Amino acid sequence: MEKRFNPTQEQIDVWKKQHGDLFMVTVEDKSCILKKPSLKVISMATTVGANDPIKFSEMMLTNCWVAGDEEIKTNDELFLGVAGKLAELVEVKEAELKKL
């Protein structure tokens, strides 16, 4: 039986120091930890994904991946499950425009 990905809090704390905010995505019994994408990664993913949303997801997953069940990268159903959450990694702050 394959070992389930289950990082310790100590390991998560180490990753947080290295990468900042982290997110765990779980689909079925597989999980991965992702970091927030940089503006450069968002730009690249948006460019390659302009005509192919799967390419956007592949670029985001590859560049935000910290650790997890590698099967998420290779199993189409698992990948698509995680792909639906990748856009949520891009946090947009609300800005206010005021005429002076």
C-alpha positions, 0 to 999 in steps of 0.5 A: 500500500502506498504511503499517504502524504501527511507532513508533520507540523514541523515540516510545514513550519519549515516550508512556511519559512521558505515559501510564505503562505501555503495551501493544502489541496486534497482530491480523493485521498491525495494531497499536495502543498502549494505556495502562492504564485509570484507575479512572474509565474502568474504572468507566464501561466496566463500567457501560455494558458491564453488559448489552453486552460490546461497549460495554465493549470500545468504551469501553476501546479509546477511552479507552486508545488512544494510537496505532495503526492506525485500522482496528482501531477500524472493522473488526469482525474487528480490533476483536473481536481486540483486544477479547479482550485489553482486560480484561488491561489491568486489573491487580488486585493481590493483597490479604491480609486478616488478622484481628487 
